[in-house]
Amino acid sequence: MQMHAVLATIVSIMDDTPPLTVPEEPKRAFFSRNMLSHPAFMQGIRDMFSLAPGFGAWGLVTGMAMVKAGMPVDLAVWMSVLVYAGSAQLAALPLMITGAPIWIVLLAGFCVNLRFVIFSLQWRPYFVRYAWWQRWLAGYLCGDLTYVLFMRRFPKTDWREDQMPYFWGNVGVNWAIWQGAALVGIVLGNMIPEGWGIQFAAVLAILAVTFTMLSGWITWFTMVVAALVVVFARDVFPFDLNIVVAIITAVVAALIAEKADYVRGARERLRVRQAADAKQKSEGREP
């Protein structure tokens, strides 16, 4: 064995043929200037901008709520920029007003935002290749609508060149419009009547995106299950945990429905194959 190794070494030294090189995997940048000119970047901007009235209204309502709760303007601005989660901010405000312990405030925000843990699990295959701080930044920029639009465009986890350009166009518009609307709500909060019903525009925006994703009976079934659970469990779980329970229940329901659909399809394929074999036998041919 040692002689074979020596001979192999001598041959490799004398051979002038250049060694085989394995092509490296193309570098998949988290962000680059070239992404700004990519067509997917503009597509992400257009997709998110079409929903701007809805989530902009939600940001406006959040800014108004902080000011009307008695929060100083500078603190409200910092909360909007750092927290960047309307539902968590609205859940924390009443507790902060009543002087609840800080751990109660943090727990309420955590419970309300538990859905983002599920979002992160589904985003993991797309961002696992990046550094921890880049994944942290992606998590910070993730919103309900950004998640929905990204998953609708990239349902498969295979890497695509247009993923990150689309992501940046998407989250850039979402962050800018949200913060701008929240700032307007903070500055002009006391001047905007509550009776305008601005909150309803945000709900309509989410519904519009949701219904575009309902493409088959499984998605419709899952939506109905989630809707029923979130409504009937509202008074059962505190801190809006009914939303998390509804998401988990919907995921389980979707898995069961997909399994049932696969079994039904397999039985149908078997029945068709058996019918074809029987027809061939009746005609005197080998199946």
PyRosetta script that sets phi, psi and omega in degrees:
from pyrosetta import init, pose_from_sequence

init()
pose = pose_from_sequence("MQMHAVLATIVSIMDDTPPLTVPEEPKRAFFSRNMLSHPAFMQGIRDMFSLAPGFGAWGLVTGMAMVKAGMPVDLAVWMSVLVYAGSAQLAALPLMITGAPIWIVLLAGFCVNLRFVIFSLQWRPYFVRYAWWQRWLAGYLCGDLTYVLFMRRFPKTDWREDQMPYFWGNVGVNWAIWQGAALVGIVLGNMIPEGWGIQFAAVLAILAVTFTMLSGWITWFTMVVAALVVVFARDVFPFDLNIVVAIITAVVAALIAEKADYVRGARERLRVRQAADAKQKSEGREP")
pose.set_psi(1, -37.5)
pose.set_omega(1, 179.0)
pose.set_phi(2, -67.3)
pose.set_psi(2, -38.4)
pose.set_omega(2, 178.4)
pose.set_phi(3, -62.5)
pose.set_psi(3, -41.0)
pose.set_omega(3, 177.6)
pose.set_phi(4, -60.9)
pose.set_psi(4, -38.5)
pose.set_omega(4, 179.8)
pose.set_phi(5, -67.8)
pose.set_psi(5, -40.5)
pose.set_omega(5, 179.0)
pose.set_phi(6, -64.3)
pose.set_psi(6, -45.1)
pose.set_omega(6, 179.6)
pose.set_phi(7, -62.1)
pose.set_psi(7, -41.4)
pose.set_omega(7, 179.5)
pose.set_phi(8, -63.0)
pose.set_psi(8, -37.3)
pose.set_omega(8, 179.0)
pose.set_phi(9, -66.9)
pose.set_psi(9, -43.2)
pose.set_omega(9, 179.6)
pose.set_phi(10, -62.4)
pose.set_psi(10, -44.3)
pose.set_omega(10, 179.9)
pose.set_phi(11, -61.7)
pose.set_psi(11, -41.0)
pose.set_omega(11, -179.3)
pose.set_phi(12, -66.1)
pose.set_psi(12, -31.2)
pose.set_omega(12, 179.1)
pose.set_phi(13, -73.7)
pose.set_psi(13, -40.9)
pose.set_omega(13, -176.3)
pose.set_phi(14, -77.2)
pose.set_psi(14, -24.8)
pose.set_omega(14, -176.4)
pose.set_phi(15, -72.7)
pose.set_psi(15, 128.3)
pose.set_omega(15, 179.6)
pose.set_phi(16, -87.4)
pose.set_psi(16, -6.2)
pose.set_omega(16, -178.0)
pose.set_phi(17, -66.1)
pose.set_psi(17, 128.5)
pose.set_omega(17, -180.0)
pose.set_phi(18, -63.8)
pose.set_psi(18, 142.9)
pose.set_omega(18, -178.0)
pose.set_phi(19, -64.4)
pose.set_psi(19, 149.2)
pose.set_omega(19, 177.4)
pose.set_phi(20, -69.3)
pose.set_psi(20, 136.9)
pose.set_omega(20, 178.5)
pose.set_phi(21, -117.7)
pose.set_psi(21, 133.3)
pose.set_omega(21, 178.0)
pose.set_phi(22, -85.3)
pose.set_psi(22, 123.6)
pose.set_omega(22, -179.2)
pose.set_phi(23, -60.9)
pose.set_psi(23, 134.4)
pose.set_omega(23, 179.5)
pose.set_phi(24, -75.1)
pose.set_psi(24, 150.3)
pose.set_omega(24, 176.4)
pose.set_phi(25, -65.9)
pose.set_psi(25, 132.6)
pose.set_omega(25, -178.8)
pose.set_phi(26, -57.4)
pose.set_psi(26, 140.2)
pose.set_omega(26, -179.2)
pose.set_phi(27, -67.6)
pose.set_psi(27, 129.3)
pose.set_omega(27, -178.1)
pose.set_phi(28, -107.2)
pose.set_psi(28, 94.4)
pose.set_omega(28, -174.1)
pose.set_phi(29, -71.2)
pose.set_psi(29, 144.9)
pose.set_omega(29, 174.7)
pose.set_phi(30, -72.5)
pose.set_psi(30, -38.5)
pose.set_omega(30, 175.8)
pose.set_phi(31, -155.8)
pose.set_psi(31, 141.7)
pose.set_omega(31, 173.8)
pose.set_phi(32, -151.8)
pose.set_psi(32, 159.9)
pose.set_omega(32, -179.9)
pose.set_phi(33, -64.0)
pose.set_psi(33, -28.8)
pose.set_omega(33, 179.7)
pose.set_phi(34, -62.2)
pose.set_psi(34, -26.4)
pose.set_omega(34, -179.9)
pose.set_phi(35, -64.7)
pose.set_psi(35, -27.7)
pose.set_omega(35, -177.3)
pose.set_phi(36, -67.5)
pose.set_psi(36, -22.4)
pose.set_omega(36, 178.7)
pose.set_phi(37, -101.6)
pose.set_psi(37, 2.7)
pose.set_omega(37, 180.0)
pose.set_phi(38, -75.0)
pose.set_psi(38, 140.5)
pose.set_omega(38, 179.2)
pose.set_phi(39, -57.5)
pose.set_psi(39, -32.9)
pose.set_omega(39, -179.2)
pose.set_phi(40, -67.3)
pose.set_psi(40, -28.5)
pose.set_omega(40, 177.2)
pose.set_phi(41, -62.4)
pose.set_psi(41, -46.2)
pose.set_omega(41, 178.2)
pose.set_phi(42, -68.2)
pose.set_psi(42, -32.9)
pose.set_omega(42, 177.8)
pose.set_phi(43, -65.9)
pose.set_psi(43, -40.8)
pose.set_omega(43, 176.2)
pose.set_phi(44, -61.7)
pose.set_psi(44, -39.1)
pose.set_omega(44, 177.1)
pose.set_phi(45, -63.6)
pose.set_psi(45, -45.2)
pose.set_omega(45, -178.1)
pose.set_phi(46, -65.0)
pose.set_psi(46, -43.6)
pose.set_omega(46, -178.5)
pose.set_phi(47, -61.6)
pose.set_psi(47, -44.0)
pose.set_omega(47, -178.7)
pose.set_phi(48, -75.6)
pose.set_psi(48, -36.9)
pose.set_omega(48, -178.3)
pose.set_phi(49, -65.1)
pose.set_psi(49, -28.7)
pose.set_omega(49, 178.5)
pose.set_phi(50, -66.2)
pose.set_psi(50, -20.0)
pose.set_omega(50, 179.7)
pose.set_phi(51, -103.5)
pose.set_psi(51, 5.9)
pose.set_omega(51, -174.8)
pose.set_phi(52, -56.0)
pose.set_psi(52, -41.1)
pose.set_omega(52, -179.3)
pose.set_phi(53, -58.6)
pose.set_psi(53, -35.5)
pose.set_omega(53, -178.4)
pose.set_phi(54, -70.2)
pose.set_psi(54, -58.8)
pose.set_omega(54, -176.8)
pose.set_phi(55, -76.0)
pose.set_psi(55, -21.1)
pose.set_omega(55, 172.4)
pose.set_phi(56, -65.7)
pose.set_psi(56, -39.5)
pose.set_omega(56, 176.9)
pose.set_phi(57, -64.0)
pose.set_psi(57, -37.1)
pose.set_omega(57, 178.9)
pose.set_phi(58, -66.1)
pose.set_psi(58, -41.0)
pose.set_omega(58, 175.9)
pose.set_phi(59, -63.8)
pose.set_psi(59, -38.9)
pose.set_omega(59, 177.9)
pose.set_phi(60, -62.1)
pose.set_psi(60, -44.0)
pose.set_omega(60, 179.3)
pose.set_phi(61, -63.1)
pose.set_psi(61, -41.4)
pose.set_omega(61, 179.9)
pose.set_phi(62, -63.7)
pose.set_psi(62, -43.5)
pose.set_omega(62, 177.1)
pose.set_phi(63, -62.2)
pose.set_psi(63, -42.1)
pose.set_omega(63, 178.0)
pose.set_phi(64, -62.1)
pose.set_psi(64, -42.2)
pose.set_omega(64, -177.2)
pose.set_phi(65, -63.2)
pose.set_psi(65, -38.9)
pose.set_omega(65, -179.6)
pose.set_phi(66, -64.2)
pose.set_psi(66, -42.9)
pose.set_omega(66, -179.3)
pose.set_phi(67, -69.2)
pose.set_psi(67, -44.0)
pose.set_omega(67, -179.1)
pose.set_phi(68, -66.3)
pose.set_psi(68, -21.6)
pose.set_omega(68, 177.1)
pose.set_phi(69, -80.4)
pose.set_psi(69, -2.9)
pose.set_omega(69, 178.4)
pose.set_phi(70, 93.8)
pose.set_psi(70, 11.4)
pose.set_omega(70, -179.7)
pose.set_phi(71, -77.3)
pose.set_psi(71, 134.8)
pose.set_omega(71, 176.5)
pose.set_phi(72, -59.6)
pose.set_psi(72, 151.5)
pose.set_omega(72, -175.4)
pose.set_phi(73, -60.0)
pose.set_psi(73, -45.6)
pose.set_omega(73, -177.8)
pose.set_phi(74, -64.1)
pose.set_psi(74, -39.5)
pose.set_omega(74, 178.6)
pose.set_phi(75, -67.5)
pose.set_psi(75, -37.8)
pose.set_omega(75, 178.4)
pose.set_phi(76, -64.1)
pose.set_psi(76, -39.7)
pose.set_omega(76, 178.2)
pose.set_phi(77, -63.9)
pose.set_psi(77, -46.1)
pose.set_omega(77, 179.4)
pose.set_phi(78, -63.4)
pose.set_psi(78, -38.8)
pose.set_omega(78, 178.9)
pose.set_phi(79, -64.2)
pose.set_psi(79, -40.3)
pose.set_omega(79, 179.5)
pose.set_phi(80, -64.0)
pose.set_psi(80, -42.5)
pose.set_omega(80, -177.1)
pose.set_phi(81, -72.9)
pose.set_psi(81, -44.0)
pose.set_omega(81, -173.7)
pose.set_phi(82, -80.1)
pose.set_psi(82, -42.4)
pose.set_omega(82, -177.6)
pose.set_phi(83, -79.8)
pose.set_psi(83, -49.4)
pose.set_omega(83, 176.2)
pose.set_phi(84, 51.0)
pose.set_psi(84, 51.2)
pose.set_omega(84, 179.8)
pose.set_phi(85, -155.1)
pose.set_psi(85, 98.8)
pose.set_omega(85, -174.1)
pose.set_phi(86, -58.5)
pose.set_psi(86, -44.9)
pose.set_omega(86, -177.9)
pose.set_phi(87, -64.8)
pose.set_psi(87, -40.1)
pose.set_omega(87, 178.8)
pose.set_phi(88, -67.4)
pose.set_psi(88, -39.7)
pose.set_omega(88, 179.0)
pose.set_phi(89, -64.3)
pose.set_psi(89, -43.3)
pose.set_omega(89, -179.8)
pose.set_phi(90, -68.6)
pose.set_psi(90, -31.5)
pose.set_omega(90, 177.5)
pose.set_phi(91, -72.8)
pose.set_psi(91, -32.8)
pose.set_omega(91, -177.2)
pose.set_phi(92, -80.0)
pose.set_psi(92, -27.7)
pose.set_omega(92, -174.1)
pose.set_phi(93, -58.2)
pose.set_psi(93, -50.5)
pose.set_omega(93, -179.8)
pose.set_phi(94, -60.0)
pose.set_psi(94, -36.1)
pose.set_omega(94, 179.7)
pose.set_phi(95, -68.8)
pose.set_psi(95, -38.2)
pose.set_omega(95, 178.7)
pose.set_phi(96, -67.4)
pose.set_psi(96, -36.7)
pose.set_omega(96, -179.6)
pose.set_phi(97, -65.6)
pose.set_psi(97, -40.7)
pose.set_omega(97, -178.1)
pose.set_phi(98, -80.9)
pose.set_psi(98, -0.8)
pose.set_omega(98, 178.0)
pose.set_phi(99, 76.8)
pose.set_psi(99, 31.1)
pose.set_omega(99, 179.1)
pose.set_phi(100, -66.7)
pose.set_psi(100, 151.9)
pose.set_omega(100, 177.3)
pose.set_phi(101, -57.4)
pose.set_psi(101, 151.1)
pose.set_omega(101, -175.6)
pose.set_phi(102, -61.3)
pose.set_psi(102, -32.8)
pose.set_omega(102, -178.7)
pose.set_phi(103, -69.2)
pose.set_psi(103, -29.4)
pose.set_omega(103, 175.9)
pose.set_phi(104, -68.5)
pose.set_psi(104, -41.7)
pose.set_omega(104, 178.6)
pose.set_phi(105, -62.3)
pose.set_psi(105, -45.5)
pose.set_omega(105, 179.9)
pose.set_phi(106, -65.3)
pose.set_psi(106, -39.5)
pose.set_omega(106, 179.6)
pose.set_phi(107, -64.4)
pose.set_psi(107, -40.4)
pose.set_omega(107, 178.8)
pose.set_phi(108, -62.9)
pose.set_psi(108, -45.9)
pose.set_omega(108, 177.9)
pose.set_phi(109, -62.8)
pose.set_psi(109, -38.8)
pose.set_omega(109, 179.0)
pose.set_phi(110, -64.4)
pose.set_psi(110, -45.1)
pose.set_omega(110, -178.3)
pose.set_phi(111, -64.7)
pose.set_psi(111, -42.4)
pose.set_omega(111, -179.7)
pose.set_phi(112, -63.4)
pose.set_psi(112, -34.1)
pose.set_omega(112, -176.2)
pose.set_phi(113, -96.9)
pose.set_psi(113, 14.8)
pose.set_omega(113, 179.4)
pose.set_phi(114, -60.3)
pose.set_psi(114, -25.0)
pose.set_omega(114, -179.9)
pose.set_phi(115, -61.3)
pose.set_psi(115, -26.8)
pose.set_omega(115, -180.0)
pose.set_phi(116, -72.0)
pose.set_psi(116, -19.9)
pose.set_omega(116, 172.0)
pose.set_phi(117, -64.9)
pose.set_psi(117, -42.2)
pose.set_omega(117, 177.7)
pose.set_phi(118, -67.7)
pose.set_psi(118, -41.0)
pose.set_omega(118, 176.2)
pose.set_phi(119, -58.9)
pose.set_psi(119, -42.7)
pose.set_omega(119, -178.3)
pose.set_phi(120, -64.7)
pose.set_psi(120, -37.5)
pose.set_omega(120, 178.2)
pose.set_phi(121, -62.4)
pose.set_psi(121, -38.0)
pose.set_omega(121, 179.7)
pose.set_phi(122, -77.9)
pose.set_psi(122, -25.6)
pose.set_omega(122, 177.0)
pose.set_phi(123, -82.8)
pose.set_psi(123, -16.5)
pose.set_omega(123, -173.1)
pose.set_phi(124, -54.0)
pose.set_psi(124, -46.7)
pose.set_omega(124, -179.4)
pose.set_phi(125, -60.2)
pose.set_psi(125, -24.9)
pose.set_omega(125, -178.6)
pose.set_phi(126, -81.2)
pose.set_psi(126, -29.5)
pose.set_omega(126, -171.3)
pose.set_phi(127, -118.5)
pose.set_psi(127, 1.9)
pose.set_omega(127, -174.7)
pose.set_phi(128, -64.0)
pose.set_psi(128, -24.1)
pose.set_omega(128, -177.3)
pose.set_phi(129, -75.2)
pose.set_psi(129, -11.1)
pose.set_omega(129, -174.5)
pose.set_phi(130, -95.6)
pose.set_psi(130, 166.1)
pose.set_omega(130, -179.1)
pose.set_phi(131, -65.9)
pose.set_psi(131, 161.0)
pose.set_omega(131, -175.0)
pose.set_phi(132, -60.6)
pose.set_psi(132, -39.7)
pose.set_omega(132, -177.3)
pose.set_phi(133, -71.2)
pose.set_psi(133, -27.6)
pose.set_omega(133, 175.9)
pose.set_phi(134, -71.7)
pose.set_psi(134, -38.6)
pose.set_omega(134, 176.1)
pose.set_phi(135, -66.5)
pose.set_psi(135, -37.3)
pose.set_omega(135, 177.1)
pose.set_phi(136, -62.6)
pose.set_psi(136, -42.3)
pose.set_omega(136, 179.4)
pose.set_phi(137, -65.2)
pose.set_psi(137, -40.7)
pose.set_omega(137, 177.7)
pose.set_phi(138, -62.9)
pose.set_psi(138, -39.0)
pose.set_omega(138, 177.6)
pose.set_phi(139, -65.8)
pose.set_psi(139, -39.1)
pose.set_omega(139, 177.6)
pose.set_phi(140, -63.1)
pose.set_psi(140, -39.5)
pose.set_omega(140, -176.8)
pose.set_phi(141, -80.9)
pose.set_psi(141, -10.8)
pose.set_omega(141, -177.8)
pose.set_phi(142, -70.3)
pose.set_psi(142, 128.3)
pose.set_omega(142, 173.2)
pose.set_phi(143, -126.1)
pose.set_psi(143, 172.5)
pose.set_omega(143, -179.0)
pose.set_phi(144, -57.8)
pose.set_psi(144, -48.3)
pose.set_omega(144, -176.7)
pose.set_phi(145, -73.0)
pose.set_psi(145, -35.9)
pose.set_omega(145, 177.8)
pose.set_phi(146, -64.1)
pose.set_psi(146, -39.6)
pose.set_omega(146, 177.8)
pose.set_phi(147, -63.0)
pose.set_psi(147, -47.5)
pose.set_omega(147, -177.3)
pose.set_phi(148, -63.1)
pose.set_psi(148, -46.7)
pose.set_omega(148, -178.3)
pose.set_phi(149, -65.4)
pose.set_psi(149, -40.5)
pose.set_omega(149, -179.7)
pose.set_phi(150, -64.8)
pose.set_psi(150, -45.4)
pose.set_omega(150, -178.0)
pose.set_phi(151, -70.0)
pose.set_psi(151, -30.8)
pose.set_omega(151, 177.8)
pose.set_phi(152, -68.5)
pose.set_psi(152, -36.8)
pose.set_omega(152, -179.5)
pose.set_phi(153, -80.4)
pose.set_psi(153, -32.5)
pose.set_omega(153, -177.9)
pose.set_phi(154, -125.0)
pose.set_psi(154, 72.3)
pose.set_omega(154, -178.8)
pose.set_phi(155, -69.0)
pose.set_psi(155, -24.3)
pose.set_omega(155, 178.3)
pose.set_phi(156, -99.2)
pose.set_psi(156, 145.9)
pose.set_omega(156, -174.7)
pose.set_phi(157, -82.4)
pose.set_psi(157, -2.0)
pose.set_omega(157, 177.7)
pose.set_phi(158, -60.5)
pose.set_psi(158, 138.1)
pose.set_omega(158, -178.6)
pose.set_phi(159, -66.5)
pose.set_psi(159, 137.1)
pose.set_omega(159, 175.3)
pose.set_phi(160, -131.8)
pose.set_psi(160, 148.5)
pose.set_omega(160, -175.8)
pose.set_phi(161, -63.8)
pose.set_psi(161, -27.2)
pose.set_omega(161, -175.8)
pose.set_phi(162, -91.7)
pose.set_psi(162, 3.0)
pose.set_omega(162, -177.4)
pose.set_phi(163, -63.6)
pose.set_psi(163, -55.7)
pose.set_omega(163, -175.9)
pose.set_phi(164, -70.3)
pose.set_psi(164, -39.0)
pose.set_omega(164, 173.8)
pose.set_phi(165, -58.1)
pose.set_psi(165, -41.8)
pose.set_omega(165, 178.3)
pose.set_phi(166, -65.2)
pose.set_psi(166, -41.3)
pose.set_omega(166, 179.6)
pose.set_phi(167, -57.8)
pose.set_psi(167, -47.3)
pose.set_omega(167, -176.5)
pose.set_phi(168, -69.4)
pose.set_psi(168, -38.4)
pose.set_omega(168, 175.2)
pose.set_phi(169, -63.2)
pose.set_psi(169, -38.2)
pose.set_omega(169, -179.2)
pose.set_phi(170, -66.7)
pose.set_psi(170, -58.6)
pose.set_omega(170, -174.4)
pose.set_phi(171, -71.2)
pose.set_psi(171, -28.0)
pose.set_omega(171, 179.0)
pose.set_phi(172, -62.5)
pose.set_psi(172, -45.8)
pose.set_omega(172, 178.6)
pose.set_phi(173, -66.6)
pose.set_psi(173, -42.4)
pose.set_omega(173, -178.7)
pose.set_phi(174, -60.1)
pose.set_psi(174, -47.3)
pose.set_omega(174, -178.2)
pose.set_phi(175, -65.8)
pose.set_psi(175, -46.2)
pose.set_omega(175, -175.5)
pose.set_phi(176, -64.3)
pose.set_psi(176, -45.4)
pose.set_omega(176, -177.6)
pose.set_phi(177, -70.8)
pose.set_psi(177, -39.3)
pose.set_omega(177, 178.7)
pose.set_phi(178, -61.2)
pose.set_psi(178, -50.0)
pose.set_omega(178, -178.1)
pose.set_phi(179, -65.5)
pose.set_psi(179, -38.5)
pose.set_omega(179, 177.8)
pose.set_phi(180, -63.7)
pose.set_psi(180, -44.1)
pose.set_omega(180, 179.3)
pose.set_phi(181, -66.9)
pose.set_psi(181, -40.1)
pose.set_omega(181, 178.5)
pose.set_phi(182, -63.5)
pose.set_psi(182, -38.8)
pose.set_omega(182, 178.7)
pose.set_phi(183, -64.4)
pose.set_psi(183, -40.8)
pose.set_omega(183, 176.6)
pose.set_phi(184, -62.6)
pose.set_psi(184, -42.5)
pose.set_omega(184, 178.1)
pose.set_phi(185, -63.6)
pose.set_psi(185, -35.4)
pose.set_omega(185, 179.1)
pose.set_phi(186, -69.3)
pose.set_psi(186, -44.4)
pose.set_omega(186, -176.2)
pose.set_phi(187, -73.7)
pose.set_psi(187, -40.6)
pose.set_omega(187, -174.9)
pose.set_phi(188, -109.7)
pose.set_psi(188, 18.2)
pose.set_omega(188, -173.5)
pose.set_phi(189, -55.3)
pose.set_psi(189, -42.4)
pose.set_omega(189, -176.8)
pose.set_phi(190, -77.6)
pose.set_psi(190, -7.3)
pose.set_omega(190, -178.6)
pose.set_phi(191, -97.4)
pose.set_psi(191, -13.7)
pose.set_omega(191, -175.9)
pose.set_phi(192, -98.0)
pose.set_psi(192, 119.9)
pose.set_omega(192, -179.6)
pose.set_phi(193, -63.7)
pose.set_psi(193, 140.8)
pose.set_omega(193, 178.7)
pose.set_phi(194, -71.0)
pose.set_psi(194, -21.0)
pose.set_omega(194, -176.9)
pose.set_phi(195, -74.6)
pose.set_psi(195, 0.0)
pose.set_omega(195, -179.9)
pose.set_phi(196, -71.8)
pose.set_psi(196, -17.1)
pose.set_omega(196, 179.3)
pose.set_phi(197, 64.9)
pose.set_psi(197, 41.5)
pose.set_omega(197, -177.4)
pose.set_phi(198, -65.5)
pose.set_psi(198, -29.5)
pose.set_omega(198, -177.1)
pose.set_phi(199, -58.2)
pose.set_psi(199, -30.9)
pose.set_omega(199, -175.1)
pose.set_phi(200, -65.4)
pose.set_psi(200, -29.0)
pose.set_omega(200, 179.2)
pose.set_phi(201, -64.2)
pose.set_psi(201, -37.9)
pose.set_omega(201, 178.6)
pose.set_phi(202, -65.9)
pose.set_psi(202, -40.1)
pose.set_omega(202, 178.5)
pose.set_phi(203, -63.3)
pose.set_psi(203, -41.5)
pose.set_omega(203, 179.0)
pose.set_phi(204, -63.0)
pose.set_psi(204, -37.0)
pose.set_omega(204, 179.6)
pose.set_phi(205, -63.5)
pose.set_psi(205, -44.1)
pose.set_omega(205, 179.8)
pose.set_phi(206, -66.9)
pose.set_psi(206, -40.0)
pose.set_omega(206, 178.5)
pose.set_phi(207, -63.5)
pose.set_psi(207, -39.1)
pose.set_omega(207, -179.7)
pose.set_phi(208, -61.1)
pose.set_psi(208, -43.5)
pose.set_omega(208, 178.9)
pose.set_phi(209, -69.1)
pose.set_psi(209, -39.7)
pose.set_omega(209, -177.6)
pose.set_phi(210, -61.2)
pose.set_psi(210, -46.1)
pose.set_omega(210, -175.9)
pose.set_phi(211, -68.5)
pose.set_psi(211, -24.0)
pose.set_omega(211, 176.2)
pose.set_phi(212, -71.7)
pose.set_psi(212, -16.6)
pose.set_omega(212, -178.7)
pose.set_phi(213, -95.0)
pose.set_psi(213, -3.2)
pose.set_omega(213, -179.1)
pose.set_phi(214, -87.3)
pose.set_psi(214, 94.5)
pose.set_omega(214, -172.4)
pose.set_phi(215, -110.6)
pose.set_psi(215, -5.6)
pose.set_omega(215, -178.0)
pose.set_phi(216, -158.3)
pose.set_psi(216, 176.8)
pose.set_omega(216, -175.3)
pose.set_phi(217, -66.8)
pose.set_psi(217, -28.4)
pose.set_omega(217, -179.5)
pose.set_phi(218, -67.2)
pose.set_psi(218, -44.1)
pose.set_omega(218, 179.8)
pose.set_phi(219, -67.5)
pose.set_psi(219, -37.7)
pose.set_omega(219, 176.4)
pose.set_phi(220, -65.0)
pose.set_psi(220, -43.4)
pose.set_omega(220, 178.7)
pose.set_phi(221, -60.9)
pose.set_psi(221, -43.9)
pose.set_omega(221, 179.8)
pose.set_phi(222, -63.4)
pose.set_psi(222, -41.0)
pose.set_omega(222, 179.6)
pose.set_phi(223, -63.4)
pose.set_psi(223, -42.7)
pose.set_omega(223, -179.7)
pose.set_phi(224, -63.8)
pose.set_psi(224, -42.9)
pose.set_omega(224, 178.6)
pose.set_phi(225, -60.5)
pose.set_psi(225, -47.1)
pose.set_omega(225, -179.7)
pose.set_phi(226, -62.3)
pose.set_psi(226, -41.9)
pose.set_omega(226, -179.0)
pose.set_phi(227, -63.8)
pose.set_psi(227, -43.3)
pose.set_omega(227, 179.9)
pose.set_phi(228, -64.2)
pose.set_psi(228, -43.4)
pose.set_omega(228, -178.6)
pose.set_phi(229, -66.2)
pose.set_psi(229, -43.7)
pose.set_omega(229, -176.3)
pose.set_phi(230, -66.8)
pose.set_psi(230, -29.0)
pose.set_omega(230, 179.5)
pose.set_phi(231, -79.5)
pose.set_psi(231, -50.2)
pose.set_omega(231, -174.2)
pose.set_phi(232, -77.1)
pose.set_psi(232, -18.6)
pose.set_omega(232, 178.6)
pose.set_phi(233, -96.6)
pose.set_psi(233, 6.6)
pose.set_omega(233, -175.6)
pose.set_phi(234, -62.4)
pose.set_psi(234, -40.4)
pose.set_omega(234, -177.7)
pose.set_phi(235, -90.3)
pose.set_psi(235, 1.2)
pose.set_omega(235, -177.9)
pose.set_phi(236, -93.3)
pose.set_psi(236, -39.6)
pose.set_omega(236, -174.7)
pose.set_phi(237, -111.5)
pose.set_psi(237, 135.8)
pose.set_omega(237, 177.4)
pose.set_phi(238, -81.4)
pose.set_psi(238, 171.8)
pose.set_omega(238, 174.2)
pose.set_phi(239, 55.8)
pose.set_psi(239, 32.5)
pose.set_omega(239, 179.0)
pose.set_phi(240, 59.3)
pose.set_psi(240, 27.6)
pose.set_omega(240, 178.0)
pose.set_phi(241, -69.2)
pose.set_psi(241, -13.0)
pose.set_omega(241, 175.9)
pose.set_phi(242, -60.9)
pose.set_psi(242, -27.7)
pose.set_omega(242, 177.8)
pose.set_phi(243, -66.5)
pose.set_psi(243, -44.1)
pose.set_omega(243, 179.4)
pose.set_phi(244, -65.4)
pose.set_psi(244, -43.4)
pose.set_omega(244, 178.6)
pose.set_phi(245, -61.5)
pose.set_psi(245, -39.5)
pose.set_omega(245, 178.9)
pose.set_phi(246, -64.8)
pose.set_psi(246, -39.9)
pose.set_omega(246, 179.3)
pose.set_phi(247, -64.5)
pose.set_psi(247, -46.7)
pose.set_omega(247, -179.7)
pose.set_phi(248, -62.7)
pose.set_psi(248, -43.7)
pose.set_omega(248, 179.0)
pose.set_phi(249, -62.5)
pose.set_psi(249, -40.1)
pose.set_omega(249, 179.7)
pose.set_phi(250, -65.6)
pose.set_psi(250, -38.6)
pose.set_omega(250, 177.9)
pose.set_phi(251, -63.2)
pose.set_psi(251, -45.3)
pose.set_omega(251, 178.1)
pose.set_phi(252, -62.5)
pose.set_psi(252, -42.8)
pose.set_omega(252, 179.0)
pose.set_phi(253, -62.3)
pose.set_psi(253, -39.1)
pose.set_omega(253, 179.0)
pose.set_phi(254, -65.5)
pose.set_psi(254, -40.7)
pose.set_omega(254, 178.6)
pose.set_phi(255, -63.6)
pose.set_psi(255, -43.0)
pose.set_omega(255, 178.5)
pose.set_phi(256, -64.6)
pose.set_psi(256, -42.5)
pose.set_omega(256, -179.9)
pose.set_phi(257, -64.8)
pose.set_psi(257, -41.0)
pose.set_omega(257, 178.4)
pose.set_phi(258, -63.9)
pose.set_psi(258, -40.1)
pose.set_omega(258, 177.8)
pose.set_phi(259, -63.7)
pose.set_psi(259, -45.1)
pose.set_omega(259, 179.2)
pose.set_phi(260, -63.4)
pose.set_psi(260, -39.7)
pose.set_omega(260, 178.9)
pose.set_phi(261, -65.6)
pose.set_psi(261, -38.4)
pose.set_omega(261, 178.6)
pose.set_phi(262, -66.2)
pose.set_psi(262, -44.1)
pose.set_omega(262, 179.5)
pose.set_phi(263, -63.5)
pose.set_psi(263, -42.7)
pose.set_omega(263, 178.9)
pose.set_phi(264, -63.1)
pose.set_psi(264, -41.1)
pose.set_omega(264, 177.7)
pose.set_phi(265, -65.3)
pose.set_psi(265, -39.1)
pose.set_omega(265, 178.7)
pose.set_phi(266, -64.8)
pose.set_psi(266, -40.8)
pose.set_omega(266, 178.1)
pose.set_phi(267, -65.1)
pose.set_psi(267, -39.2)
pose.set_omega(267, 179.4)
pose.set_phi(268, -66.1)
pose.set_psi(268, -41.0)
pose.set_omega(268, 177.8)
pose.set_phi(269, -65.1)
pose.set_psi(269, -38.8)
pose.set_omega(269, 178.1)
pose.set_phi(270, -65.6)
pose.set_psi(270, -40.7)
pose.set_omega(270, 179.6)
pose.set_phi(271, -63.6)
pose.set_psi(271, -42.4)
pose.set_omega(271, 178.9)
pose.set_phi(272, -64.1)
pose.set_psi(272, -41.5)
pose.set_omega(272, -180.0)
pose.set_phi(273, -65.1)
pose.set_psi(273, -42.1)
pose.set_omega(273, 178.9)
pose.set_phi(274, -64.6)
pose.set_psi(274, -38.9)
pose.set_omega(274, 178.0)
pose.set_phi(275, -65.1)
pose.set_psi(275, -39.9)
pose.set_omega(275, 178.3)
pose.set_phi(276, -66.0)
pose.set_psi(276, -41.1)
pose.set_omega(276, 178.4)
pose.set_phi(277, -64.0)
pose.set_psi(277, -41.4)
pose.set_omega(277, 179.6)
pose.set_phi(278, -64.5)
pose.set_psi(278, -37.4)
pose.set_omega(278, 178.8)
pose.set_phi(279, -66.4)
pose.set_psi(279, -40.5)
pose.set_omega(279, 178.6)
pose.set_phi(280, -65.1)
pose.set_psi(280, -39.6)
pose.set_omega(280, 179.1)
pose.set_phi(281, -65.7)
pose.set_psi(281, -39.1)
pose.set_omega(281, -180.0)
pose.set_phi(282, -66.4)
pose.set_psi(282, -25.1)
pose.set_omega(282, 178.1)
pose.set_phi(283, -91.6)
pose.set_psi(283, 4.2)
pose.set_omega(283, 177.4)
pose.set_phi(284, 79.2)
pose.set_psi(284, 19.7)
pose.set_omega(284, 178.8)
pose.set_phi(285, -109.3)
pose.set_psi(285, 154.0)
pose.set_omega(285, 176.8)
pose.set_phi(286, -76.4)
pose.set_psi(286, 135.5)
pose.set_omega(286, 178.5)
pose.set_phi(287, -70.2)
pose.dump_pdb("model.pdb")
